[in-house]
Structure formats: structure tokens, C-alpha cells
Amino acid sequence: MEHELSQPAVLVGTAVLAVVVCAAAVVASRRTGRSRAGTVRVAHVGRLRTLPGYRRAVARRRAGLVVVGLLTLVTLGTAGWLAARPTAVESRQSHLDNRDIVLCLDVSGSMSGEDLAVVRTFRKLVSGLHGERIGLVVFDSMPLVLFPLTDDYDLVRSSLEATEASIAGAEGHPDIAAGTRDMSIGGSLVGDGLTGCAEQFRGDEELARLEGTTDPGTVDPVERSRVVILATDNKQITGRGGQLFTVQEAAQRTAELGALLVVLDANDDGSSTYSQELAAAAQTTGGQTYPAVEGDSAVGAITSIVKGLPSRTVVGPRVTSTFDVPGVALDLLLPLVVGLLVAWRVVRP
């Protein structure tokens, strides 16, 4: 952090003003002395001037004038310093790991007993990351974005805390799953949910397409690695019309977007048809499957997977912040002005 004056010319001007005031005071005192040198308005003042009381009064007045002069200079200097606006300049530059992680949570009824533990696993996972962009999508009949990809970790942590409180049924927290349910369509539609999660990566591509920096749909995995962490039991309830994408189709779409699929399987039996379908989907992208009940122990492994993905640190633009730092000068100015007025009132003839 550096300190500087925003208006240094003001301080120079104040110094010049102080010199002018001092010079004017000296000239005025000499002229007053000369004008009185040849004029005696009271007889026998010579004896008066020899009196100790008179001499003490003169000494006090002279001392008072010196104090007034010093207070004037200090007050002018303090006011000039404040008018020159002392500021602190701070430069910051962010260094971010260019990986994107979408947390994808099944909030259907069959997951009600697992979601609380899964969200706590997500929170522990986030606590071990730094610089990656993170998003959260929940789904049942349809996906709902709770927060998009962001590197604002305060937002990520607070949103995950609110999600945990909502799932736990805490008072004052709305049901996060309310906007995801339409039983006429079905429930726990993992294919559509996973597709909605994977499509979060499309935001960068659409922005790049609009800016004309890349062709739509192209992904450079070295530029930005992508991971979807899906927590589900895959127990789908198909309603009218069924889901738009099967789990395998959603996994293929995830792979096309250059993303790795990591699954937290909430099934007790890892050999069930539900689990086998999830494992096949993860393998399609080169990812892995972990039991959701062992989520805490899987945090280290998932973190290692994320950190092991290709990455290049992205250096953000340098941001310079300037703010006023008047310091003690601001506190001293008012007492100095009051002291100057009182001193002048005392020594004034």
C-alpha cells in the first residue's frame, strides 16, 4: 500500500500563504512600532515601563502573540494537508485456478434421507478449494439453478449454508425444491437434471460466441477444466411424456462439453441397476463413482481429482483502489481552530 497526496499543489499553496501571512505580520509590527516611536500620549511613561508588573504584562502579550502565530501556522498547515487529500493507494491482482465445478443435487423425495449429508459433503469439498468457479443446481422433475458458476466464495458458502438449513427444515428458510417438482412430468429425472447441470458450462461459450472469440460448442480443456459432481440415487419416476434425456445421453452431453462426471451414489447396493447406470455414465466422461454415505471420506479423493485436472492459473486485471486517509489531522483541526480563536481573544488589545 502506497500513500500520496491527491492535490499536492494545494499544500504548496498553503505553505506560500503561511509565508505571506508571516511576512505581513512582521511588516505590520514594524510599521506599528515606527508610527508610535515619535508619539508619546501619556506623560512620564518611562517610569511606568520600568515597573515589574508592566514588564510582566508586556512579556505575556508577546508570548501570547507568539502562541497565536504558531497556532496560525499549525492550523494553516493542518488545513492545507487535509485539503491536499492524503490518500492510500492499494493494488490487487487475483490469481484463479481456471477450473469449473457444478454441484448437482437430486432433491427428490427418495433422496430426503441423504441430501443433508450430501450438502455437508459439498461444504467440506468447497472448503478445500480456492480459485475454482463453483455453481449449484438442484433437480427433481426439472433443474433449478441456485447459484451460477462463480468465484465469490462468500456467496458459495452462504448459499450452501442456506441450502443445508432448507433441507433440514429450519424455520425461515424456503423449500429449495419447490421450483423443481411437477409430478405430471415425473420425479428424480436424472437425465434432465444432469443435462441442466452440464449446460451451466455453456455460459462461457455463448459469451465467447457473442464476442466472436471462438466457435460455438468448442471447448479447450486446458483453458478451463470442468467437473460435474452429481449426487443422486437414480430412482426415476417417469410421468407423462417421460424425461427429455436419458442418463447416458446426459453423460454424453457432459463429455461433449469437456466435463468430467463424478457421482455420489446414494444407493445402499452398489450392484443395483440404478448404481450400474450411474457408474456407466461416469465412465463415459472418464469420471468415477463414490458411495454418498461415505461422502466425507470421498472428499479427499474428489478434491484430488479436481486438483489433478489440467489447469492454468488465470491472472486477473490489476485493480487499484484509492481511499482518503486523513489520519489524526482531521481530529486536530477543530481543536486547533478553537485554540487559535481563544488565544487571539486573550491577546487582542
PyMOL commands that set and color helices and strands:
alter all, ss='L'
color gray80, all
select helices_A, chain A and resi 8-37+45-49+52-83+109-111+115-127+153-167+178-180+190-211+247-256+273-285+292-308+328-347
alter helices_A, ss='H'
color red, helices_A
select strands_A, chain A and resi 2-5+86-92+95-97+99-106+133-139+143-150+186-187+225-232+237-238+259-265+289-291+313-315+319-324
alter strands_A, ss='S'
color yellow, strands_A
deselect
rebuild
show_as cartoon
